[in-house]
Amino acid sequence: MPAIAKLRFHGFRLLLALLTALTALLVWTMPVAAAEAPPTPVAEPSLGRSLDADDISAEKINQFVRAYLQVLALIEGREAELQGAEMEPESQQIQREIEAQAVGLIQAEKLTLQEYLQLLSLTNIDAEFGERVAAQLQEAVQ
């Protein structure tokens, strides 16, 4: 792999790791009602505990990449507002708004929050799957 491609790939991996941390932070503070929303039906193999990266279709990866980029843009777009919140209640309100919008973006791509988080986790755990996602991300941002 040429040096520039390696740098780009590692940049995507770092970006994925950072978004994973941000998403986890948002989800941990998510209101229970949003977390318990009924899942959308999915015609994919179960994304349960025994998640096999080889069984995840290219379309499912495309859905994930589209949702991921939208959530990333949302977080980046509201970051200054969140950091500028002067009081804790204001900060919490902005976090709730971001969380609700993020869940809406994920569901608009026909993913459940659980699927999205599992795919995000798998991207960071499974190097081969991470490369598949990084390639899709690279295509999407070009």
N, C-alpha and C positions, 0 to 999 in steps of 0.2 A: 504494500500500500504506500503510495507516495507520501512524503512528509506533510504536505498541505492537507491531504485527505485525512491523515491521522489526526492532525490538529483539529480539523472540522469535526471528526467523529468524537474526539474527546471533549470538544466543546459542547456537542449535543448531549453526551453522557453527563457532563457537569450540569447542563441546563435541566436535564431530566431529574438529576438528584436534587437540585434546588427546588424544582416544582413539586417533587414528591414531598419534601419537607414542608413547603408552603401548603400543599393540599392537605397533608396530615394535620397541620395546625388548624386549618379551617374546619376539617371534618371533626376533630376532637371537640371543638367548641360549638358544633352544629346543634341546633335545637332537636330534641328527640322526635318531634312530629315530622320534620323534614327527613330525618334518617329512616323513619318507618313508613315512608310513602310506598304505595304498592309498586312492585317492580313491573317494568314493561316486558312483555313477552319477547323472547329472543330465540331465533332459530339457529343457535350455536350450541356446540357441546357445552355442557354445564361448566361454568367457570367457578366451580366449587374448590374445595381444598386441594384436590389433586389436579391442578391446572397444568395442562400439557401444552407447551408453546407450539408444538407441531400441529395441534388441532385447531389453532386459531386462524381463521380465514383472513385473506388479504383485505376483504371488505370490513371485517371487524377491526383490523388494525387501522384502516382508513378512518373509520368512525372514531376510534380512539384518538388518532392524530388530530383530526378536526376539532374534537372536543378539547383536547390538550392545548392546542394553539389558542382556542377561544378563551379557555380558563386562564391561560398565561397572560393574554392580552387584558383580560378583565382585572387580574391581580396587579399587573403593571400599571394599568390605567387608574386604579384607585389607591395605589400605594401611597402617593403623596397625601391624599385626603386622609387616609388612615393614620399616617405618621403625624399629620397636622392636628389630629383630634386632641383637644386640650384636656378633656375630662374623660374618665374611664367609661361612663355611660354612653358618651358620644362615640368612643372607639368601639364599644361593644355593638352599638347600633349599626355602625358602618360594617363591622365584621359580619353581622347577621345578614345585611343586605348583600354583601359579596357572596356569602355562602349560598343564599337563596338563588342569586343570579348564576353562580357556578353550577349548582344542581340543575337549574333550568337549561343551561347550555349543554350539559352532559346528556340530559334526557332528550333534548332536541336532536341529538345525534343517535338516538335510539339505543342508548346505553343506560343501564341502571348505575347508580352511584357505586354499588358493590362491584360491578363489572369494571367500571373505570378505575377504581382503586386497586383491584386485583391486577389489571393490565399494567397500571403504573408501577406496582410493586414488582411484577414479573419483569418489566423492562429493566429494572435495576438489579434484579437477582440473576436472570438468565442472560448471559452475554450474547448468545446467538439471537435470541428474541430481541434484545436491546439493539442489536445491529439492524434487524428488520425494521424496527420502529425508527431508529435514527435515519435509515435510508428513506423511509416515508416522510419523515420530518424534513429532511433535506430537499426532497422533491417538492413538498408543500410550500416551503419558504422561498424557493427559487422562482 
